[in-house]
Amino acid sequence: MLRVAVIGSGPSGVYTAQALVGQEAVPDVEVYVLDRLPCPYGLVRYGVAPDHEKIKSLQHNLRTVLEHPRVHFLGNVHVGADGLGPRELRRMFHAVVYCVGAATDRHLGIPGEELPGSHSATAFVSWYSAHPDAADGRFPLTARSAVVIGVGNVAVDVARILARGADELASTDVPQAALGALAESRVTDVWMVGRRGPSQAKFTTKELRELGALPGADVVVRPEELALDPAYGDPSGLPAVNRRNVEVLRGWAEGKGGAQDGAGGGLERRRRIRMRFFLRPVEVLGDVESGVRGVRFERTVPDGTGGVTGTGQYEDIAAQLVLRSVGYQGMPQAGLPFDAATGTVPHVEGRVLREGVPCPGEYVAGWIKRGPTGVIGTNRPCAKQTAAALLADADALAREPLPDDPLTALRRAGQAPVPWRGWLGIEAAEAALGRGLGRTTVKIAKWPELLAAAEDGGR
């Protein structure tokens, strides 16, 4: 029997487990999927917006893998600086696959970024997704104006949540405290700002169109900013997604479903999503006592090589809440080599490299392997490649003697694992919470309640 630990229960970890137990060349593979959180599914649970039910339904597919008889989920297991290191794990498992993602957001590196009221979009997403590390998040939703810096799908998500009525979110699993705060939100203007043009934005067309379909909200664009993009006049040479994005934005600029900036009518009584392009943030304005009061941007123009250059012209956008959404980056993993330039663990086809030499028994998959690129489905071929490398090493790895029971070994090492039945207890408690509130399933957001529910489920 080849015993493998997979660190992380998001898509990359679960797809790795699936690839390991789903092949026939090495039939006796047993996989233990370890996660720091007592709940599985990673970013599918804690990164997908609550109103994206179709994407969240991917949990059902991941669940099928975690219920495989040779796959064992163990939550609340800490790996890294505050837990088990590579040597300890290798004494319990023949091989370890690290699927830990890219857990930290990128910073802007501008003055004022750390002022009260300035946050990462990741923190905001974690808060409304009930991540237990973010349960006590405090966001100034008394703000009238919020600036989201970035034009990718995460930026669209947070802009949509800010502009969507709380009544529409009551039918989702958003935690009750976050729902209450969003219900009291006074935000009327949500600015989504990118430093480059519409043809280079990273959002998908489906996500973009959702903004224009929000009841009670209008999308506001500036035709003159769109026209700064060389590809705006003739987008036919763009990739399909970028071309469709430009077409949607053109429609809004022409008043087809959106609203031109400065338009009157009933807009004052509605929320506005104001999309801006060719503006680079240079400073978050405000002070420590009163918090954020706005963002200063420099106007940019295309430089002819796909980038932009500053013009020396500046514009201030008033705001009391700033959310940066400019990408993710990997963080060093205790005991593993790390390439700071790429934010990844050095590897060859998933085998970890130590001083340039492949290290059988240590593997990586997902963002910590390739960087924060691709969509959820991109993790599947990535996981298969890593699993193939591991299975090629199986004969030598399986010769190493191991303790009889990894669960007992983990407990002896000071861990308190939450098994699958504990997770089922959390599921049952969240369903009961929703019934008690007159809603559907409602996520539990705090560590003590999660662990108590897991303990009840494990009895």
N, C-alpha and C positions, 0 to 999 in steps of 0.2 A: 504493500500500500504506500503510495506517494502522498504525503501530507503537505498541503500548500496553504499558506496564509496569504490572503488578499487584503491589503490595507486600504479601506475605503469602500463604501457600498453604493456609490453613485453609478452612473452608466458604465464608466470605464471598468470599475471593479466588478460589477455584475456581469458584464460582457466577457471579462477575463475568466470568471468562474464558469460561465456557460461554455466557453471555448475549451476549458480544461476537462469538464465532465462530459461534454458532448461528442468527443472523438472516441475512436475505437482502438487506436494504436497502443495507448497506455490505459487499459480499462480500469485499473485500481487507483484512481485519483480521488482524494478526499480534500475538499476545499473548505477552509474556515474564513469567512468574510468578516473582518474586524473593523469596527467603526468607533470613533470617539463618542459619537452621539448614540443614544439608546434607540433611535429611529433610523430605518434604512432609507435608501434612495437618493441621498446626497442632494445635488442641486435640483433634481426633479421635485423633491419635496420642499427644499428651502431656497430655490432660485427661480422657479417658474411662477409667474404671477397667478394669483388665486382665480382670476377670471379667464384663464386659459385652460379650460377643462380638457380640451382635446390633447394638449401636450401633457398635462398632468396624468391623463389616463395611461401614459407609458408605465406608470407604477404597476399596472396589472401585469405587463410583460416582465418587468423586473422581478415581481413577486413570484412568478412561475419558476424562475431560476433559483431564487432563494428558498423555495420549498422543495427543490430537488433533494432526493434522499442522501446524496453525497455532498450537499452544500449546507453549511451551517452558519447562520448569522449570529454574531456575538457583538452586541453594542456595548457602549460604555467602557470600551477598552482603549486606554491611552497609549499611543505610540509616539516616540520622539522625545523631545526635551523634558516633558513632564510625565514620561511613562517608559515603556519598553524600548530598548535600543536594538539595533540590528543583531548584536551578538546574542542577546537574550532570546529574540525571536528565532534565530537559527538553531538554538538549543531545543526549541519546541516544534519546529517545522523544518521539513526538508528544503523548502524554498519559500521565499517571501516576495510578493509582487506589490510594489508601492503604487497605489492609484489615488494619490492624495490631492490631485488637482492643483489649481493656482489660487491659493486662498486669500491673497491680498490684492486690493485694488491699487492701481497706479495713482500717483500723486501728480498734481499740476506743477508743483515746484515754484509757486508764485507767492508773493507777500499776502498775508491775511488768510491763507488757506485753512489755518487751524482756528480761526475765530469761532465763537459760539454761533450756531446757525449754519455753519459750513460743514457738510458731511459727505461721505462717499455714498454713491447710489447703492453700493453693496450693502452698507449698513441699513439703509432705508428698506431695501428689498428683504433683508434678513428680519427686520422688525415686523413688516406686514406678512411675512411668511412664517412667523412664530419660531424662528431659530432661538433656542434657549439662551445663547450668548447675547442676544439682542433684545431680550424680553423687556428690559427696562429702558429702551431707547427713548430719547426725548427729542422730538422734532418740532420746531416752532410753526405749527399749523395755524396759529393765529395770524401768520403772515398773509398779506394780500397778494404778494408777488413772489414767485419761486423761479429760480434759474437752474435749469438742468444743462450742464456742460457736457456735450457729447451728442452724437447723432447715430448711435447704434441701437440694437434692439433693447438693451437694458435701459437706455435713456428713454426710449419710447414707452417701455413698461412703466417707469416711475412717473412720466408725464401723464400717462393714461390714468394711473391710479389717483394722482392728484386731481385730475379733471373729472373723474367719474364720480357720480353720486354714491354716497354710502349705501343708500337703499338698494342699489344694484349689486353691491358686494355682500349684502346680507345672506344671499343664497349660496355663497362660497364658504370655504373653510377658514377664511381670514380670522385670526384670533379676536376675541371679543374686545379686548382693550384697544387694539389697533382700529377695529371697526368704530368704536365709540369716539376715538380721537379724530378719525376721518370724517365722521358725521358732524363734528363740531368745527371742521376746517373752514377757514375764512379765505382760503386761496381762491382768487378769481383769475389771475394771470399766471400762466406757466410758460416760461420762455425755454425753448430748446435750441441750443446754440452750437454751431459747428465752425471750426476754423477753416474748413475747406468748402467746396461747393456741393450742390445737390447730387451731382453725378458720382461723387466719391463717398457719399454717406454709406454707412455700414448696415443700416436697418434693412429688413426684408420688406417687400411690397405689402405682404399680408399685414404685418405689424403696422406699417404706415397707414394703410387704408382704415384700420380700426380707429385711428384718431378721428377721422372724418365721419365715423358712424356713431360717435358718442352722443347720446341724447343730452341736451343741456349744455353743449360745448361747441365752439367754433374753432376751426383751424385758420390761423391768420398767417399769410406769407407776403413777402415783398417781391413783386415781379422784377424790380430793378436789381435785387440781389441774385435772384435766379439767373438773370441775364448775364451776370459776371462770369458764369461758368462757360468755358468755350464749347462744351458739349451740349449746352442747353438748347441752342438753336437747332442743332441736328444731332439727336441722341442715337441715330441708327447704328453707329459704330460701337456703342457701348455693350457690355454683357447684358443679358436679358433682364436680370434683376435691376441693375442700375438704370436701364432704359425705362422699365416700367415705373421705377421710382420718380424719374424725371417727368414722366407723363402724368402721374398722379399729382405731383406738385404743380405742374403747368395748369392742370384742371382747376386746382384750388386758386392759383394766381388769377385765373380768368373768371373766378366767381362760381365755379361748378362744384359746390359742396363745401367750399371753404369761405373765407372772407378776406378781402384785402385790408391791410393795416390801415386804420383810421376810419373804417366803415362805421356807420352809425346804426340806426334802427334799434333793434332789441339787444344788441351785443352787450350793453352795459349790465343787463340782467342775467347774463350767461357767463360761463367760464370760457376763457380764451386760451388756446394753445398757440403761442406765437413762435413760429419757426424762423430762425435767423441763420444766415450762412456768411462765410468769409469774415468771421470775427474771432480773434484769438484772445483768450483771457490773459491779462497781465497783472491783475491785482484784485483780491477780494477786499472790498471797502468796508470799513466799520471799526469798532474798537472792542476791547475785552469786556467792558462794562455793559454796553448796549447790544453787542453782537453785530451780525452782518447788516449792512444797509444797501449793498449793491455790489456789482461787479464791473470793473473797468476792462473794456475790450479794445484791442487794436484792429482796425480794418486791415484785412489782407487782400491780396490779389493773386491770381495764378502766376506762377513763375515760369511757365512754359515747359516744365519737366515733370509735371504731376504734383508738385508741391505748391506752397504759397510763400509769399514774402510780405513783410509788414510795410505799411504805407506811412507810418508816423501819424495817422489820424486815429483819434480815440473816441469811444462812446461809452458812457456809463448807463447801465441798466439797473434801476432800483429794484431791490429784492431784500427780503428778510429771511429767506431760506435759499441755500445753494447746495446743489447735489452734483458732485462730479461723477461722470461716467465715461472714463477715458481708457478703459481696459483693465485687465488683471495681470498679475505677475506671480510667478512661482517664488516660494520661499525655501531657504535651506532646510533640509531634513536632518535632524540630529543623527550623526553617525554615517551619513551618506555623502559622497562627493557632490559638488554643486557647481554649476557654471552660472555665475552671476550675470554674465552678459545675455544669456538666453533665458535665464530663470528656469533651467531644467537640470535634471540629473544626467551626466554624461552616460551614454549607452551605445551599444551596437545591437540593433534589432531587438531592443528591450533588455538585453543583458547589461547590468550596471558595469561601468568601467571604473576601476580603481587604479590610479596612476597609469591609465591608458590600457589596462589589461582587463578583458572580460572576466567577470566574477560569477561563475555558475552558482546558483542558489539565491542571487539577488537580482530582481527585475523591476522594471517600471512600465507603466501604461498610462494613457490619458495625457492630461495637460502637463504633468510633471515630466513626461517623456518627450512631448513634442511642442510644448508651449500652448498658450491659450488660444488655439485656433480651431476652426471647424464648428460643426453643430453636433447635437447629441449623437446622431448616426455615425459621425466620423470616428467615434470611439470603438465601433465594432471592428473594423479592419485593423485598427491600432492594437486592440486587445488580442485579436487572432494572431498577429505577428509575434507578440510577446509570448503568448501561450505556446506557439510553435517552437520558439527558442527554448522555453522551459522544458517542454516535452522531449526535445532533442537531448537535453541533459539528464533526463529522468533516471537512466540506469545508474549513473554515478551518484546522483543525489540520493536515491532510495537506499543506498548502502549505509547511510549514516544512522546510528541508533538514536531513537527518540523516546521521550516518556510515553507511557501507554495512553494517557488521557490529557489532551491539550487544555481542556477546561480546568482540570485540577491544577495543571502547571501554571495557568494564567492566574488562578486564585492564589496560589503559593507566591506568585510574583507581586501580590498586592493589588490585583485587579478585581473588579466586581462585575463580571460580564452579565449583560442582559441578553438572554437567549431569545429565540424566535417567539416562544410563548409569552415572553415579557413584552415584546413588541405587539403581539396580539392583544395583550392587556391594555396597552396604550391606545390601540385602535378602538377597543370597546369603550374606554373611558372618554375618548373624543366623541364617539357617537352619542354616548349618554349626555355629555355636556351640550351637544347641539340640540338634542331633544328637550333638555331642560330650559334652553334659551329660545325655544320655538324656531330653531334654525336646522339646517342640515348638520353634518359633521363639522365640529369646530375644533381647530388645532389647540392643543395645550402648549403654552409658550414658556413655561418655567421649569428649570431643572428639578426642583423637589417634587412637583406634581407629576412630571414625567416618570421619575424613578419610583414614586409611590405607585403609580398605575402599573408600571412594569412588574413591581414586586407582587401586586395583587394578581396580575395575570400569570405569574410564575408559580403560584400556589397550586 
